[in-house]
């Protein structure tokens, strides 16, 4: 099974959670994929691009089941990736990497409705650091 960890808003694959999970899983011989959802640029980040980024990663994996583990905004993205994956399966399309597990940590499922209002790009960058 492929394990993919999706970090939260203004976080990264270098966050303490990502590093902790990667190290613990590596100790038992399990690889953790952790894409940088801020790429190519934090200031132009959209959920659509993040969803497509995760789907692109999944397309590059060897065929097999996938477990998505998302934190906060990463859980929001993971839920949408899982839903789209399930819809493709239901339509009869070939799905090489079916999502079989979805784990959400403090999911920001209302992120799209509330968003981060009132913060400038500079303030978001300062908060991120």
C-alpha positions as CSV (number, residue, x, y, z in Angstrom):
1,X,0.0,0.0,0.0
2,X,1.3,3.5,-0.9
3,X,1.1,6.0,2.0
4,X,0.7,9.7,1.1
5,X,0.8,12.4,3.8
6,X,-0.7,15.8,2.9
7,X,0.4,18.6,5.2
8,X,-1.8,21.5,6.3
9,X,-2.0,25.1,5.3
10,X,1.3,26.9,5.3
11,X,3.1,23.8,6.4
12,X,5.4,21.6,4.4
13,X,7.0,18.1,4.0
14,X,9.6,19.4,6.6
15,X,7.0,20.0,9.3
16,X,7.4,18.1,12.6
17,X,4.4,15.8,11.8
18,X,5.7,14.9,8.4
19,X,9.2,14.3,9.6
20,X,7.9,12.2,12.6
21,X,5.8,10.1,10.3
22,X,8.5,9.7,7.7
23,X,11.1,8.6,10.3
24,X,8.8,6.2,12.1
25,X,7.6,4.6,9.0
26,X,11.1,4.3,7.5
27,X,12.2,2.5,10.7
28,X,9.8,-0.3,9.7
29,X,10.6,-0.2,6.0
30,X,7.6,1.8,4.8
31,X,8.0,4.7,2.5
32,X,5.9,7.9,3.0
33,X,5.2,10.1,0.1
34,X,4.8,13.8,1.2
35,X,4.3,16.2,-1.7
36,X,4.9,19.9,-1.1
37,X,1.4,21.3,-1.6
38,X,2.9,24.9,-1.6
39,X,4.6,24.3,-4.9
40,X,5.2,25.9,-7.3
41,X,4.4,29.0,-5.2
42,X,2.7,29.5,-1.8
43,X,1.1,32.8,-2.9
44,X,-0.8,31.2,-5.8
45,X,-1.9,28.0,-4.0
46,X,-5.3,26.7,-4.8
47,X,-7.1,23.6,-3.6
48,X,-7.8,22.6,-7.3
49,X,-4.0,22.7,-8.0
50,X,-3.3,20.7,-4.8
51,X,-5.9,18.0,-5.7
52,X,-4.4,17.7,-9.2
53,X,-0.9,17.6,-7.7
54,X,-1.8,14.6,-5.5
55,X,-3.6,12.9,-8.4
56,X,-0.5,13.4,-10.6
57,X,1.7,11.8,-7.8
58,X,-0.7,8.9,-7.6
59,X,-0.5,8.4,-11.4
60,X,3.3,8.0,-11.1
61,X,3.1,5.3,-8.5
62,X,3.2,1.6,-9.2
63,X,-0.3,0.1,-9.3
64,X,-1.7,-0.6,-5.9
65,X,-3.9,0.7,-3.1
66,X,-3.3,4.1,-1.6
67,X,-3.8,5.4,2.0
68,X,-4.2,9.2,2.2
69,X,-3.3,10.8,5.5
70,X,-4.1,14.5,5.7
71,X,-3.7,17.2,8.3
72,X,-6.0,20.2,8.4
73,X,-6.1,21.6,4.8
74,X,-4.3,18.4,3.7
75,X,-7.3,16.4,5.0
76,X,-9.6,18.6,3.0
77,X,-7.5,17.9,-0.1
78,X,-7.3,14.2,0.8
79,X,-11.1,14.0,1.1
80,X,-11.6,15.5,-2.4
81,X,-8.9,13.2,-3.9
82,X,-10.6,10.2,-2.4
83,X,-14.0,11.3,-3.6
84,X,-12.8,11.9,-7.2
85,X,-11.0,8.6,-7.1
86,X,-14.1,6.8,-6.0
87,X,-16.2,8.5,-8.7
88,X,-13.7,7.3,-11.3
89,X,-14.0,3.8,-10.0
90,X,-17.8,3.9,-10.0
91,X,-17.8,5.1,-13.6
92,X,-15.9,1.9,-14.6
93,X,-12.7,3.8,-15.4
94,X,-9.5,1.9,-14.8
95,X,-8.0,3.2,-11.5
96,X,-4.4,2.0,-11.0
97,X,-4.1,3.5,-7.5
98,X,-7.4,3.2,-5.7
99,X,-7.8,5.1,-2.5
100,X,-8.6,2.4,0.1
101,X,-7.9,4.4,3.3
102,X,-8.5,8.0,4.3
103,X,-7.2,9.3,7.7
104,X,-7.9,12.9,8.6
105,X,-6.2,14.8,11.4
106,X,-8.1,17.9,12.5
107,X,-9.7,18.2,9.0
108,X,-10.4,21.7,7.7
109,X,-13.5,20.6,5.9
110,X,-15.0,24.1,6.0
111,X,-11.8,25.7,4.7
112,X,-13.4,26.6,1.4
113,X,-16.3,28.4,3.0
114,X,-14.4,30.4,5.6
115,X,-10.9,30.7,4.2
116,X,-8.2,32.9,5.6
117,X,-9.6,36.4,5.5
118,X,-7.9,39.6,6.5
119,X,-4.3,38.4,6.1
120,X,-2.0,39.8,3.4
121,X,0.4,37.6,1.5
122,X,3.3,39.1,3.6
123,X,1.4,38.3,6.9
124,X,0.8,34.7,5.7
125,X,4.5,34.3,4.8
126,X,5.5,35.7,8.2
127,X,3.1,33.3,10.0
128,X,4.4,30.4,7.9
129,X,8.0,31.1,9.1
